[in-house]
Structures are given as C-alpha cells and as structure tokens.
Amino acid sequence: MPENKNSLPDELRNEMEKTKEQYLMSPTERRRKLIRWAIRQMLTALLYFFFWDAHPWVPWSLWIVAPLAILSLLSIVGYNWFLERKLRNTGAKIDELEEKMKELKDSKEE
C-alpha cells in the first residue's frame, strides 16, 4: 500500500497554520479595537453622567454594563493568547497522534 506524501498529522499541522494566519489578530487590528472600545466606554460614561438621575434604573444598569465592558476588554486583550494556547495544545495532541501512528506501524511491520 503506497504511503501518502501528506500524512494525517501533516495535514492537521497545515490546517493549524492556516487557522493561525486567518484568525490571529495583528497588533494594528488590536490597537484599532482598543481605540473603539475606549471611545465606546467614554460615550457610555458620558451617557451615565447625563442620565444618572433621569431614571431610577440607570444606576442599577451599571451592574450589567461594567462587567460587560471588562469582559469586552479581556476578549480583545486575551484573544491571541487564548488562540495560541489552544493551538499549542492541539499541536501536542497531534504529536501524540503521530507517535501512536508510528508505534502502530512499527508493530504491524514486526
């Protein structure tokens, strides 16, 4: 049985590289997102300043808005780290798969 030039681990590694190129955020893109986030938060603070006494629910809405703002900031800052960690773990599992495939192939040859 002829062996494929691209084995399964190689194909998986190629997919990981494509994913890295496609989904990792560049520094300029991250800076743009951080600027947009800062502008949104300034506008939110301005609206809170003007409408604080207008309605009784406005101060209570801060309990929802503040955690969402923090979560949004963490997603912008931590996105690349999270994706790289997942890809690193996946790469380790691909290495394990390759080892097991070699062991299986060696045991068949014996």
NORDASUL-V122850 format. One record per residue. N is the residue number from 1. RES is the residue in one letter. SS is DSSP state (2 for helix, 1 for strand, 0 for the rest). PHI is phi as a letter, one per 30 degrees, with the letter a starting at -180 (999 if undefined). Layout:
n:N res:RES ss:SS phi:PHI
n:N res:RES ss:SS phi:PHI
This chain:
n:1 res:M ss:0 phi:999
n:2 res:P ss:0 phi:d
n:3 res:E ss:0 phi:d
n:4 res:N ss:0 phi:d
n:5 res:K ss:0 phi:d
n:6 res:N ss:0 phi:c
n:7 res:S ss:0 phi:d
n:8 res:L ss:2 phi:e
n:9 res:P ss:2 phi:e
n:10 res:D ss:2 phi:d
n:11 res:E ss:2 phi:d
n:12 res:L ss:2 phi:d
n:13 res:R ss:2 phi:d
n:14 res:N ss:2 phi:d
n:15 res:E ss:2 phi:d
n:16 res:M ss:2 phi:d
n:17 res:E ss:2 phi:d
n:18 res:K ss:2 phi:d
n:19 res:T ss:2 phi:d
n:20 res:K ss:2 phi:d
n:21 res:E ss:2 phi:d
n:22 res:Q ss:2 phi:d
n:23 res:Y ss:2 phi:c
n:24 res:L ss:0 phi:d
n:25 res:M ss:0 phi:d
n:26 res:S ss:0 phi:d
n:27 res:P ss:2 phi:e
n:28 res:T ss:2 phi:d
n:29 res:E ss:2 phi:d
n:30 res:R ss:2 phi:d
n:31 res:R ss:2 phi:d
n:32 res:R ss:2 phi:d
n:33 res:K ss:2 phi:d
n:34 res:L ss:2 phi:d
n:35 res:I ss:2 phi:d
n:36 res:R ss:2 phi:d
n:37 res:W ss:2 phi:d
n:38 res:A ss:2 phi:d
n:39 res:I ss:2 phi:d
n:40 res:R ss:2 phi:e
n:41 res:Q ss:2 phi:d
n:42 res:M ss:2 phi:d
n:43 res:L ss:2 phi:d
n:44 res:T ss:2 phi:d
n:45 res:A ss:2 phi:d
n:46 res:L ss:2 phi:d
n:47 res:L ss:2 phi:d
n:48 res:Y ss:2 phi:d
n:49 res:F ss:2 phi:d
n:50 res:F ss:2 phi:d
n:51 res:F ss:2 phi:c
n:52 res:W ss:0 phi:e
n:53 res:D ss:0 phi:c
n:54 res:A ss:0 phi:d
n:55 res:H ss:0 phi:b
n:56 res:P ss:0 phi:d
n:57 res:W ss:0 phi:d
n:58 res:V ss:2 phi:d
n:59 res:P ss:2 phi:d
n:60 res:W ss:2 phi:d
n:61 res:S ss:2 phi:d
n:62 res:L ss:2 phi:d
n:63 res:W ss:2 phi:d
n:64 res:I ss:2 phi:c
n:65 res:V ss:2 phi:d
n:66 res:A ss:2 phi:d
n:67 res:P ss:2 phi:d
n:68 res:L ss:2 phi:d
n:69 res:A ss:2 phi:d
n:70 res:I ss:2 phi:d
n:71 res:L ss:2 phi:d
n:72 res:S ss:2 phi:d
n:73 res:L ss:2 phi:d
n:74 res:L ss:2 phi:d
n:75 res:S ss:2 phi:d
n:76 res:I ss:2 phi:d
n:77 res:V ss:2 phi:d
n:78 res:G ss:2 phi:c
n:79 res:Y ss:2 phi:d
n:80 res:N ss:2 phi:d
n:81 res:W ss:2 phi:d
n:82 res:F ss:2 phi:d
n:83 res:L ss:2 phi:d
n:84 res:E ss:2 phi:d
n:85 res:R ss:2 phi:d
n:86 res:K ss:2 phi:d
n:87 res:L ss:2 phi:d
n:88 res:R ss:2 phi:d
n:89 res:N ss:2 phi:d
n:90 res:T ss:2 phi:d
n:91 res:G ss:2 phi:d
n:92 res:A ss:2 phi:d
n:93 res:K ss:2 phi:d
n:94 res:I ss:2 phi:d
n:95 res:D ss:2 phi:d
n:96 res:E ss:2 phi:d
n:97 res:L ss:2 phi:d
n:98 res:E ss:2 phi:d
n:99 res:E ss:2 phi:e
n:100 res:K ss:2 phi:d
n:101 res:M ss:2 phi:d
n:102 res:K ss:2 phi:d
n:103 res:E ss:2 phi:d
n:104 res:L ss:2 phi:d
n:105 res:K ss:2 phi:d
n:106 res:D ss:2 phi:d
n:107 res:S ss:2 phi:d
n:108 res:K ss:2 phi:d
n:109 res:E ss:2 phi:d
n:110 res:E ss:0 phi:d
